[in-house]
Amino acid sequence: MAIHKIQIDDFISIDYQLVAVHSTLEDYRLAYFINQKLAVSFEKSEHDIGIQIPEGKSHFTRFVFDDEENELYWNLIPNKTKVVTRQTKATSLFDETELDITTNIYLLPELKKVDYIIKIENTDDFFDVDQLIDELLAIKQITTAYKIEQHTLKSKNNLIF
């Protein structure tokens, strides 16, 4: 009798593309310029992305676009958010001071220089990510954009939402 081993990797298929975007714009302004240049219509989502960290829970805003014609689902997500924690410190026997400590939290910590991530879900072999990058680079407020290889990421689980 033959033994058939099934690997869990046999069932995992990567059906999304990731694009890194470097820009100094606020997220809503970047979404506006991308909407103007590309055939997308990003809207601010009511559902933020939450990640549990030692300081508490951090939230990443996101802009979404559901392309029903091509059956694609787009997400525009900032890679960095700030978490403010308040600490009380005793300065003397009868006096305390409260300090606000700001911590930068990254959605993909191994890509700390990336400002925004565009995640396009349900892509197939015919989706041209290079054309998308060329169109993004035509926006003068975007410094650079490039494809992120999923197999190089250590924090892939942060992209499950």
C-alpha positions as CSV (number, residue, x, y, z in Angstrom):
1,M,0.0,0.0,0.0
2,A,1.4,3.4,-1.0
3,I,1.6,6.2,1.5
4,H,0.6,9.7,0.2
5,K,2.0,12.6,2.2
6,I,0.1,15.9,1.8
7,Q,1.9,19.0,2.7
8,I,0.0,22.0,4.0
9,D,1.8,24.1,1.4
10,D,0.0,22.2,-1.3
11,F,-3.2,24.0,-0.3
12,I,-1.8,27.5,0.2
13,S,-1.8,29.5,-2.9
14,I,-0.8,33.2,-3.1
15,D,-3.6,34.9,-4.9
16,Y,-2.7,38.5,-4.0
17,Q,-0.1,41.0,-5.0
18,L,1.7,43.5,-2.7
19,V,3.0,46.9,-3.9
20,A,5.1,49.1,-1.6
21,V,4.6,52.9,-2.0
22,H,6.9,55.6,-0.7
23,S,5.1,59.0,-0.2
24,T,5.0,61.7,2.3
25,L,1.2,62.3,1.7
26,E,-1.5,61.6,4.3
27,D,-3.4,58.4,3.5
28,Y,-6.6,60.2,2.3
29,R,-4.6,62.5,-0.1
30,L,-2.7,59.5,-1.5
31,A,-6.0,57.7,-2.0
32,Y,-7.4,60.8,-3.8
33,F,-4.4,61.0,-6.2
34,I,-4.5,57.2,-6.9
35,N,-8.2,57.5,-7.7
36,Q,-7.5,60.3,-10.1
37,K,-4.7,58.4,-12.0
38,L,-5.9,54.8,-11.9
39,A,-9.2,53.3,-12.7
40,V,-10.0,52.7,-9.0
41,S,-12.2,54.3,-6.4
42,F,-10.7,53.9,-3.0
43,E,-13.0,54.7,-0.1
44,K,-12.2,54.8,3.6
45,S,-13.2,51.6,5.3
46,E,-15.2,51.6,8.5
47,H,-13.2,48.5,9.6
48,D,-9.6,49.3,10.7
49,I,-6.9,46.6,10.9
50,G,-6.1,45.8,14.5
51,I,-2.9,44.2,15.6
52,Q,-2.2,43.2,19.2
53,I,1.1,44.5,20.6
54,P,2.6,44.6,24.1
55,E,1.6,48.2,24.6
56,G,-2.0,47.4,23.7
57,K,-3.9,47.2,20.4
58,S,-2.8,49.3,17.4
59,H,-5.1,50.2,14.5
60,F,-4.3,50.8,10.9
61,T,-6.7,52.7,8.8
62,R,-7.4,51.4,5.3
63,F,-9.0,52.4,2.1
64,V,-10.7,49.8,0.0
65,F,-12.0,49.3,-3.5
66,D,-14.1,46.4,-4.7
67,D,-13.5,46.0,-8.4
68,E,-16.5,43.8,-9.3
69,E,-15.8,43.9,-13.0
70,N,-12.3,42.2,-12.6
71,E,-13.2,40.5,-9.3
72,L,-10.4,42.2,-7.5
73,Y,-10.3,43.6,-4.0
74,W,-7.9,46.5,-3.3
75,N,-6.6,47.7,0.0
76,L,-4.5,50.8,0.6
77,I,-2.9,50.6,4.1
78,P,-0.4,52.7,5.9
79,N,2.6,50.7,7.0
80,K,3.2,52.8,10.1
81,T,0.9,54.0,12.9
82,K,1.7,55.6,16.2
83,V,0.5,54.3,19.6
84,V,0.5,56.7,22.5
85,T,0.8,55.2,26.0
86,R,0.5,57.2,29.2
87,Q,2.8,56.4,32.1
88,T,2.7,57.8,35.5
89,K,6.0,58.4,37.2
90,A,6.6,59.4,40.8
91,T,9.0,62.4,40.9
92,S,8.9,62.8,44.6
93,L,7.1,61.5,47.6
94,F,3.9,63.5,47.0
95,D,4.1,64.3,43.3
96,E,3.5,62.3,40.2
97,T,4.0,63.3,36.5
98,E,2.3,61.7,33.6
99,L,4.3,61.0,30.5
100,D,3.0,60.3,27.0
101,I,5.2,57.8,25.2
102,T,4.7,57.5,21.5
103,T,5.7,54.2,19.8
104,N,5.8,53.6,16.1
105,I,4.1,50.3,15.1
106,Y,4.6,48.8,11.6
107,L,2.3,46.5,9.8
108,L,5.3,44.9,8.1
109,P,8.2,45.5,10.5
110,E,10.8,44.2,8.0
111,L,9.8,47.0,5.6
112,K,10.1,50.0,8.0
113,K,10.9,52.5,5.2
114,V,7.7,51.7,3.2
115,D,5.0,54.3,3.8
116,Y,2.0,52.5,2.3
117,I,1.1,49.0,1.1
118,I,-1.3,48.2,-1.7
119,K,-2.7,44.7,-1.4
120,I,-4.7,43.5,-4.4
121,E,-6.6,40.2,-3.7
122,N,-7.9,37.6,-6.1
123,T,-5.2,38.3,-8.7
124,D,-4.4,35.7,-11.4
125,D,-1.5,35.2,-13.8
126,F,-2.9,37.9,-16.1
127,F,-2.8,40.7,-13.6
128,D,0.0,43.0,-14.7
129,V,1.6,44.4,-11.5
130,D,4.4,46.1,-13.5
131,Q,1.8,48.3,-15.4
132,L,0.2,49.2,-12.0
133,I,3.7,50.3,-10.7
134,D,4.3,52.4,-13.8
135,E,0.9,54.1,-13.3
136,L,1.7,54.7,-9.7
137,L,5.1,56.2,-10.5
138,A,3.4,58.7,-12.9
139,I,1.9,60.3,-9.8
140,K,4.4,63.0,-8.8
141,Q,3.6,62.8,-5.1
142,I,4.8,59.2,-5.0
143,T,8.5,58.9,-4.6
144,T,8.8,55.3,-5.6
145,A,6.8,52.1,-5.8
146,Y,7.8,48.5,-6.3
147,K,6.5,44.9,-5.9
148,I,6.9,43.1,-2.6
149,E,7.8,39.5,-2.9
150,Q,5.5,37.6,-0.4
151,H,8.0,34.8,0.3
152,T,10.5,37.3,1.7
153,L,8.0,38.5,4.4
154,K,8.2,37.2,8.0
155,S,5.0,38.9,9.1
156,K,2.6,37.6,6.5
157,N,0.0,37.0,9.2
158,N,-0.4,40.8,9.6
159,L,-1.8,40.8,6.0
160,I,-4.7,38.4,6.9
161,F,-7.8,40.6,7.5
